[in-house]
Amino acid sequence: MNEIELKFQVPPAQRQAVRRALATSKAQILRLQAQYFDTPDRRLAAAHVSLRLRQEGEAWVQTLKCPGENRWSRLEHEVPRAADGDEPRLDLSLHAGTPAGDRLMAALGKQADRLEVVYATDVQRTRRVILGPDLQAEVALDVGEIRAGSARRELHEIEFELQSGSVAALVALATRWVERHGLWLDVISKAERGQQVVRGAASVAPVHAQPVVLKNAPSPDAALRQMVAACLAHLLPNAAEVAGGAAQPEHLHQARVALRRLRTALRIYGDWSPDTSAEWTPALASLFGQLGAARDRDALEADLLPALRAAGAPLAELPAEAAAESSVADTLRAPATTQLWLALIAFANAAQAQEGKPAGDARALAARRIKRLQRQLAKDAKAYAGLEDEQRHRARRRLKRLRYAIEFTASLFRAKKVQRYLDELKPAQDALGEYNDLVVAEQAFGRLVQTQPQAWFALGWLAAQRAQLLDRSQQRLKKWAMQPGFW
């Protein structure tokens, strides 16, 4: 069975209000105590599979969950267990012959007899069923903790699970609660949080983009929805960690990459569906800009500043901006941001439109868009050395958009030809990115020279590096522009 679920964190100031809103006379309150199993080498965690025994009041349930098609759906197989007053023993045979059971055994290999309890949860759940047009959903507020040895992590989250009806109706229900209580979307599962507690880590690992495989010879409309779903699978877990305030710099970087990819999908292919919203583009652009300043700073501190120190710069530090990271977290927790995520989830899950579709198949349409981008960049390559920095930055953005546009539709073309083309594109993109980092660094140190004259050393060093990188960037861009197309 595929489980469709949207999970949100509840702001501390809204916890009592959320509890009151849910705990009506129709609500049920249960204590849920679960044990999660894995092998000593954490095979299930590596496969993103969770296996648990949970006591629900007086009953016991054994549940297996595996990744679904996206971050808000999971493949689930649940079996009631008879305990006769005692805790039942884990029985893998109960999942045999099911899609989830097959994935469980593939993940375990020969280690099925080495399963052990690795962490536990103890939660008070307040739940009730909400009915509406085209909807039956269970809304559940979980308050409790995850335990692994002496380590603890508090849980205070609310879930909206689709029992029947449409994802659009579930999203509409969740959106009303977001507006009322300021909930923010957190797609990190309890199982992932449990593994985080086991490792003693401050956050879950950053999520990187995965290859987009357009399935079932899609129409242009269906292809765009698959692209958006792939971007959300990359974006939402990283955004959740940044919103939670415990992110690594890589979470922010990957969230920004995912936003750029999503913006590219909508910019290049957005007219493939009549159901896209004109409001998404400016909202995503605003978010990208707010995440950009913090990301630029992280990039400088990771790459350029160590090189400056090695060169003997008397000043190789940027002024403190302690509020930047918390401001980004606030932005990603904002109701407007969560509502944007929900609108995109609804779009990605909806059936394709029957009217207003562009003529032609997705492959032919994609080839035309890619060729147009390639022609624009070929002009930039010829003139690159004489361009202003802002125009070079525009060329860099175009190159990124071209790469993403190709990656989104690569499965429609011959794989080897596409890969050769991308292999030639990457050195040019890297060089243009390094050049842009130098420009950003010059601007940062240029703002310091009035109060800290030592910054002049850094500006001189950066100018010398720019001259070298400008030549390298143009050479790589021209070399790429000479490559034959794959289409």
Summary of the structure (lengths in Angstrom):
residues: 487
radius of gyration: 25.3
end to end distance: 39.5
largest distance: 80.9
contacts: 1537
relative contact order: 0.09
helix: 56%
strand: 19%
